[in-house]
Amino acid sequence: MLTMAPSLDADRLRSQFGGRLQEQASLAPYTAARLGGPADFLLTIRTSEELAVTAGWLWAAGTTFTILGGGSNVLISDDGVRGVVLLNRARQVVFEPGEEPPLVSAESGANFGALARQAASKGLAGLAWAAGIPGTVGGAVVGNAGAHGGDMAGNLLVAEILHRVEGRQRWRVERLDYAYRHSRLKRRSQEAVVLSATLKLEHSSARLIKEEMDRYLAFRRRTQPPGASMGSMFKNPVDDFAGRLIDAAGLKGTRIGGAQISPLHGNFFLNHGEATATDVLALIHLARTRVLETFGVKLELEIELLGDWASDEK
Ligand code: EPU
């Protein structure tokens, strides 16, 4: 998520982007949780070049913008998002199996799980852990997505970044300051956009990788609920698990409005079709308060809250 300067000149946007610009566009269909209010303006981006040019233009115009990738790790406010939302559909993926190590370069809007499955079918290992990840490569670079012992920090070679002041740059993995579900780009107005990423792979056999991937996917199916959710709501605290704590606090299955803490896994919050972001936020508050009272542990959100929230709501 990137939030820029507050001014917005609607007429200038309309004349710059013409028919591509949607106004008061519902964002719920672009989120995995299927909820949230509208964007003032929505632009769909098809290539990383277009992303760079558009971000550069919006920065120069002093226009607030937010990038939405797979929408799998965000809760969008019921009041929606002010300014421009860039829906990142820059999805080109290029494999370079002849390099040592073999590489894959992907634009930031590419679906990360699909990329992992493609790599597997080519006998390129290293990303089996990511097969079930619903978000984009860009989201995974920013949030250091991980599962089953793997994470983006372990695979990334270099990310191509557009920095507001310094322009286009290639950041080697060290520069992202990766930690568990954290990077230098996360939750700060870093004024930088991920354009693409190059990941390191390994030669293996398609059959072996598929076996590993199938084990992970089966684990997910067994332990994580299907349906509309944001994935893991909270980060795991040091030496414990958010899901275990919420479970032990007796909250699994709790409903507020149309939102429910999954009866299967305490760290997944579901939208049963009619949930609002306000319902989900109330469940977040409840889980945090109850876990703090019961175990003295302060849960930290893994997801990002996007859009307009009254400060006391957050
Ligand atoms: N547990 C409970 N009750 C629950 C849920 C879990 O007691 O309701 C216990 C489990 O029995 C287990 C422990 O808590 O002993 C951890 O649970 P699990 O194995 O399901 O993993 P997790 O820590 O909840 C993490 C990632 C997931 C990733 C899985 C598999 C975080 C916050 N979550 O889940 O990532 O898929 O491991 O590797 O690190 C995501 O980030 O969105 C995500 C889904």
Boltz pocket constraint, residues with backbone or C-beta under 6 A from the ligand:
constraints:
  - pocket:
      binder: B
      contacts: [[A, 146], [A, 147], [A, 148], [A, 149], [A, 223], [A, 230], [A, 231], [A, 232], [A, 233], [A, 234], [A, 235], [A, 236], [A, 241], [A, 242], [A, 243], [A, 244], [A, 245], [A, 247], [A, 252], [A, 262], [A, 263], [A, 264], [A, 265], [A, 266], [A, 267], [A, 302]]
      max_distance: 6.0
